[in-house]
Amino acid sequence: MKVAVSAEGNTLESRVDMRFGRAKHFIVVDIETGDYEAVDNEQILNIPQGAGIQAAQTVAQLGVENVISGHIGPNAFRTLNAAGVGIFLAGEDTVAETIERFKRGELENVGEPDVEGHWV
């Protein structure tokens, strides 16, 4: 199973980025093997509008089954939900710590956005 985590950096030791659409990176982790790939989100990070939708489309195209972020806005939520991607919220831990919490079932699977659009 592949999971994408919004991250401030490009390693497993990076902190979870509390923003989804404007996260600096997405760390895509294969839960079974532990392999990971960092995906730069810079092009989407700097657009004036639609960052949540475009970031959601990007991670859905990466073939992830779940997304983990600090917060999720309504546009990103709808886009991920339509793509069949599960959405989980996490705190400001490292990506590695967050993945371990996900494996133990400690993260909240959300059924709605937890912030309004254009949240900074």
N, C-alpha and C positions, 0 to 999 in steps of 0.2 A: 504494500500500500504506500502511495506517495502522498506526502503532506507538504504544503507550502506554509512557511512561517514568515510574517513580515518582520524584517530585521534592520537594525541600524547599520550593520556591517555585512561582510561577506563570508563569515565563518560561523561555526557552531558556537563559538564563545561570544559572539555578538549579542547585544541585548535585543529583545523583542521590540520592534518599533510599534508604538501605541497607535499609529495611524496605519490604515490599510492602503488606501489609494495613493497616499503620498509617502509610503514607506520608501526608504532608500534602496532596499534590496528585498528579494524574496529568497529564502533558503528552502530549496525543495529537497526533502529527505525521504529516502526509501526506508520505511520503518523496519522492514525485515533484514536488510543488509547493513543499514547504517550509512550507506553511500549518500552523498549530498552534492548539490550543485547550487551555486549562488547565481541568481538572476538579477541583473542591474535594472532598477526601475527609474533611472534618471530621466529618460525621455518623458515618461508619464508624470513623474514627480513635479515637473515644472510647467505643465499645461494649466491654463487659467480655469478651465471647467472640464468635468467629465473624467477626472482622475480615477474615481472609484469604479466606474463602469469599465474603463480601459484596463485598469489593473486586474479587475475580476476576469475580463476576457483573456488577458495574458496568462494568468495562472490556470484558468480552466483549460486553455490550449496546451498547457504543460502536462496535462493528464493527471492532475492531482485529484484525490478523492475528498480531501479535507483541507481547509485553510484555518490557520491560527493567527490571530492578531490581537492587539490590545483593545481595539474598538472597530466597529463596522457600521458604516453609514447606509442609508436606505437604498441608494442606487447600486452600490456594490453588493449589498445583501440580495436585492432582486436578481441581479445578473448571476451571481454565484448560485442562488437557489434554482434559477431556471436551468443552469448547467448541471444540476444535480450534485453540487459540491457542498459538503457539510461545512458548517462555520462554527468555530470554537473561539472563546475568548481566553486570554492569558494576561498575566501581570508582567512586570518589568524584569523577568528573569532572563537568563541567557537562552539562546535557541536550544542548546543541548538540554538544559534543565526543563524547558518547556516541553520538549519532545518526550522526555522521561515521564513528566506529569501526564501527558496525553496518553502514553502507553498504559499508565496505571488507572486511566479513566477519571482523572481528577479535574479535567477541564470542562467548562460548561458549554454544551452544544446549544447555540442560541436559535430561537425561532422567530426573531425579529431584530431589526437594527437596534443598537444601543446608544447611538448618537444621531443627531440630525445631520443633513448634508452640509458640506463645506466646513466640517469640524477641523480645527487646527490644534 
